[in-house]
């Protein structure tokens, strides 16, 4: 089990028009692993994450889920996306639904779960992120931190194999960040495979098994959290971390 | 007599003709003689609420038609051995109704002009008229005896009639723009915006009887207008090669000039008068309440069904037009074709007036394919399809306006495009576009008035009929306006309430102390 590969990215390239955003990305994610992707804005980390659940169509290269390529035309994308959850920077809660419905709708429409069972799962997950008192609230009535915790509960309610986080705390006020990070930490401890794009360096250092530093569309350096944060080899990584760590890690 | 070139109607028919559809006429070989008239041009024809004075029930209505034309029609029908059916048709719709077979004859105070003879045929003359000028009794021109007295007077006549061109015979007259119909000119005269209008004697007799403030001026000998018999004669409009023409002419020949004058005098006497006793609002509502109520009902029905069906059409079109262009080449190609067809639909129906669409659909379909649609059904179809074209773009905008993150989140959960639209996007898009739908509803309530071209008896059509009978234009239209205002105001409020309801409650209840699923572990007894 230790080295069961869940996601394998091979020679991935992505171009928007003339602009090449990702160049020859190679990456392996093992079951139960927490992978953090760090790097400056515009380095391509979000695009990589969005390619992994096909919100962006890769230009070339391959992505495998277990041993199956997700880029073949006969691949069951619905099933795959249900298994690979996503938490967004801008939350993207469904504005027309309340908190509970947000966490139920995916289960009933995609997984075809019985509504009562789905509700039970949703309430469990909302409880874990401390949002069960707000089941009747509409997204517009919540604060950013609350929204993001619902976003996490929504994704986890699908019982995904992998959960992707796209800068989940970047749009939050500082005092709300911790609640969200706590929820994520709790999830990591359950053994869920997580791929995380973040600017929260201290969090990445504490939580990650595996860290990837991206710079200008390529993976500049990768290794364990220890290797990257305490002993970075490349100058680019050092410069980047220095800038981020100047203010002290939180 | 009246010489409208019902331009819009013919434009529509020309459009159909260009499609090279073989023209055919549907003619039910039944035992009825269907006669088209406005039923709003006393003393020739008018609408009344009972069958007194030999009035004939109007097809598909609880009202009756009376007047000189009706009496003539009765005699002709009798000689043909057929049962007379009066079909109330707006002036613009008469010729198309005849050629498309919806009626068998036009007896509506129409003159057999060479221009009209190109499309339809005419019987012999059944009434001979002369031109007069109607002025205010206390006005500057009340005592005019010859045309030259009108130097400097502001005069007008009905649009596309020889009445109006006859004004050229008056030297120094100020020719005001021509007006749509007689009611408009009567109002203009009373309000003082014009000094007089050109009319024909029977209309003049009618209006002076109904309104004591106006006077009809007749001119003797060479003091009056020089007119052409083709203009002053009235004849029955018939389809070309109508086999009954000889019989009809024979029937007309049997009616002597004395008899005609008698019938006309009677008609002038019998035409409906306004019962002006007490409060005018109450009097008007008492006399015409039924007509107003049915008009209001029809207007509401058409605009409501039109808006709802139009909304469904708009929603479907909006959904189809926002399907992402992905997948196989064949799928993309198909989508492009469908999208193009839908754009054509939207452009055509947004880009042409509804009045033209009504004429094309109702008369065009009958003339080209022999489809005899029910008027109300045609109206419902036209308003629905027209509204659909507008709402399609509004719904498309509403869908596009939903944040891209909503699509992404739904896709990331594994929802298909259809599920995403159905559960997430459309509820938001519909809510966002509700104000525009309300707007469209209000527009529909008012715009159904153009359906009078296909003689749908909606509120405006009923209002014009009433005004044509009681000559109380200002009063009648004031009441009509009030009804329109009440309708639109009420509808706006109702839809606003629906909007609020869709927005959901402003507050939410915290569920902190209710055990939803997990009971806090430190007090398991709860």
Boltz contact constraints between the chains, C-beta under 6 A:
constraints:
  - contact:
      token1: [A, 53]
      token2: [B, 412]
      max_distance: 6.0
  - contact:
      token1: [A, 55]
      token2: [B, 408]
      max_distance: 6.0
  - contact:
      token1: [A, 78]
      token2: [B, 414]
      max_distance: 6.0
  - contact:
      token1: [A, 81]
      token2: [B, 412]
      max_distance: 6.0
  - contact:
      token1: [A, 81]
      token2: [B, 414]
      max_distance: 6.0
  - contact:
      token1: [A, 82]
      token2: [B, 414]
      max_distance: 6.0
  - contact:
      token1: [A, 86]
      token2: [B, 412]
      max_distance: 6.0
  - contact:
      token1: [A, 90]
      token2: [B, 405]
      max_distance: 6.0
  - contact:
      token1: [A, 92]
      token2: [B, 405]
      max_distance: 6.0
  - contact:
      token1: [A, 92]
      token2: [B, 409]
      max_distance: 6.0
  - contact:
      token1: [A, 94]
      token2: [B, 424]
      max_distance: 6.0
  - contact:
      token1: [A, 95]
      token2: [B, 428]
      max_distance: 6.0
  - contact:
      token1: [A, 96]
      token2: [B, 427]
      max_distance: 6.0
  - contact:
      token1: [A, 96]
      token2: [B, 428]
      max_distance: 6.0
  - contact:
      token1: [A, 105]
      token2: [B, 423]
      max_distance: 6.0
  - contact:
      token1: [A, 106]
      token2: [B, 413]
      max_distance: 6.0
  - contact:
      token1: [A, 109]
      token2: [B, 415]
      max_distance: 6.0
  - contact:
      token1: [A, 109]
      token2: [B, 419]
      max_distance: 6.0
  - contact:
      token1: [A, 110]
      token2: [B, 413]
      max_distance: 6.0
  - contact:
      token1: [A, 110]
      token2: [B, 414]
      max_distance: 6.0
  - contact:
      token1: [A, 110]
      token2: [B, 415]
      max_distance: 6.0
  - contact:
      token1: [A, 123]
      token2: [B, 516]
      max_distance: 6.0
  - contact:
      token1: [A, 123]
      token2: [B, 517]
      max_distance: 6.0
  - contact:
      token1: [A, 124]
      token2: [B, 517]
      max_distance: 6.0
  - contact:
      token1: [A, 127]
      token2: [B, 518]
      max_distance: 6.0
  - contact:
      token1: [A, 132]
      token2: [B, 516]
      max_distance: 6.0
  - contact:
      token1: [A, 133]
      token2: [B, 510]
      max_distance: 6.0
  - contact:
      token1: [A, 133]
      token2: [B, 511]
      max_distance: 6.0
  - contact:
      token1: [A, 133]
      token2: [B, 512]
      max_distance: 6.0
  - contact:
      token1: [A, 135]
      token2: [B, 511]
      max_distance: 6.0
  - contact:
      token1: [A, 136]
      token2: [B, 508]
      max_distance: 6.0
  - contact:
      token1: [A, 136]
      token2: [B, 509]
      max_distance: 6.0
  - contact:
      token1: [A, 137]
      token2: [B, 508]
      max_distance: 6.0
